[in-house]
Amino acid sequence: ARALTSQTPALQMASDAVRTAQGKVAAAKSATALLAEADVSDRALRVDLRALGIDLPRFSALISSVQFAETRGPYSLLDPRIQATKTLIDRSAAHKVQAARKGIEEARSELAEERESIAAETTRVYLDAVRATESARLAAANAAMAQTMLEFATERHSRGLATDSEVRRARVNSNTGQQQLSTARFEQTRAILRLLYLVGGEFGGTLELTTPMARHDAAFTVDEAVSVALRDNPKFQTMQLAGQRLKLTDEAVDSTWLPVLSTFGDVGEILVAPDPSGSGGMSHGLTFTAGLELKMPILDGHRRALAHADVMMQMQEQQVRLRELRRQVELNVRVAYASLAEATSQAALVEDNLREAAADVNEISANHDAGNASGLDLEQARNRQAAAEDARSAAFYAQAQARVALAEAMGNVSSLAW
């Protein structure tokens, strides 16, 4: 949960892809959305009547004082107007909107895919940290036991009861135990640092790992696991959604030959000053335009055919990848399931071995206290018990890793209950 909320770069990019896909839906809708704009124009107009074919008579001033002007104006013409257009029927645009919406689902599936990947990686690193911590604990116990045996051998040698070879062998065992402890501590430190990195913690901090290695048996059959994987695996879902998006894109291309029906209109008012009738002041009048427009392509220069061929090629490639992914997902499920089954069987065996080794240590320890067993016999029995404990930890670790691999193939790592 902490890793999935730490906003890693990959997770942030996947989230941004969802928002980008949502923006593409809005862009696709804008092709048929209602468009409106307002404009105001103001211009000066002077009319030459002769240019309109009106030739007014002129009289000699001696005959008549009435004269007719050959021009009118200038007039101030103010024209505020609102214009709007709306596409009513466009099947190609509708399919583009559907394809864009499918792109949102595809982006969300990719986001789920990234979340599953983060969950799987974090779980594996957590298991590495638990395994390394258990190994360090066992190595510390082995090193302490080897140091005790060295002290025991040194004391026996001082009393003349042990040879130099026995002391040397004990010292080699002690040094080997310290070396193994150093290696185990480094592996523990590395695993914890990696886990701190994934969960967004401070590298100088500490972690308390509360989920121990434990045995878990599978609660479903392999066929049930395959069925769930083909339904819930995010990679499979993403590829299926990509194929559906390409199909809608192809339908949008095929629909470009269909007619497009749209409506348009504008309304405004014309104000003229001064009034051309000569009454002074200003005249005004309402003006509007409305209509329908039907467009139907006839020749497109093979653009539709080329676009269709390109989409069909992508769809064929997508189908090939989908078939291969289906087989890959089923392969991963079956391999992980087989690994889990074998790991579960081995876990049961090592648990039985550990019980036998513990009983053997108790028996030899009692014989040693009674003087019927040597210190070497007791050391060997304790080594067998330590080896059995390490084998149990390794078996539980292998089983947990198999569970992660199976859950990753099925697509439910983030919801896996431990």
HELIX and SHEET records of a PDB file:
HELIX    1   1 ALA A    3  THR A    5  5                                   3    
HELIX    2   2 PRO A    9  SER A   30  1                                  22    
HELIX    3   3 LEU A   49  LEU A   52  5                                   4    
HELIX    4   4 ARG A   91  SER A  158  1                                  68    
HELIX    5   5 ASP A  164  VAL A  199  1                                  36    
HELIX    6   6 VAL A  222  ASP A  232  1                                  11    
HELIX    7   7 PRO A  234  ASP A  254  1                                  21    
HELIX    8   8 SER A  255  TRP A  257  5                                   3    
HELIX    9   9 ARG A  303  ASP A  369  1                                  67    
HELIX   10  10 GLY A  375  MET A  410  1                                  36    
SHEET    1   A 4 LEU A  35  ASP A  48  0                                        
SHEET    2   A 4 THR A  71  ILE A  89 -1                                        
SHEET    3   A 4 VAL A 260  ALA A 273 -1                                        
SHEET    4   A 4 SER A 283  LYS A 295 -1                                        
END                                                                             
